[in-house]
Amino acid sequence: MNKRLLSIACALLLPCALSAQDAARGRALSLSLGAETRGITLSYEQRLLSFSAEDHLSLRGFLGYGFSSSKQTGSGFVHWRLSTYLPSDDEGNRDRALYDFGDLQEYSLGVEANYLHGKGRHFLELGGGIALDYFSVGVNFHSSRKTLGETPTPAELLASPGSKLANHYYGRIGYRFVSRGGITLGAGLSVHRLEGLFTHFYAAGRKTTPYLSIGYSF
């Protein structure tokens, strides 16, 4: 009889315990591809406000790494581009020249405001942020934009070295799944506005990319 009562009590209390545990999870660590930058980011998230049981506002800080690499093969060039600076052959981008500076690396430091809506395991995720970027080569021509114009020749561009510092803005929308153990999985779309404050890239000015993330909430 006592065992039966204990089993019933556990069955009644377990959902409450799980709900309390979920409510206490206001922090998260995540590893993402294509979310805050076009490369790989490691982020820490801290909940700031809970407007209701289903609506939460958090602040996220992140470190990012990206790169652009090209390799010649028998059939041409193979490009690996996970960088904010993204040369493009898009014919709709007619207002500027598109230049490929070859292989480069990018390091980013940024912050994001993050909004979650949902309950249980499933959440709608909205985020918007800004990042400071450092490149291994000079790709930012903000200071030379007035003299170079929108379509400089390669010779003019090479004669006016660019800055290695730049920044970008972004917004994203996606879905986040949170397991009972705290594992998080996310997927969605990010829109990166490559020209931030004091930044001018001779490349695609805006790009929408899918993103994936995995993490742990606690």
Order of alpha helices (4+ residues) and beta strands (2+ residues): alpha-beta-beta-beta-beta-beta-beta-alpha-alpha-beta-beta-beta
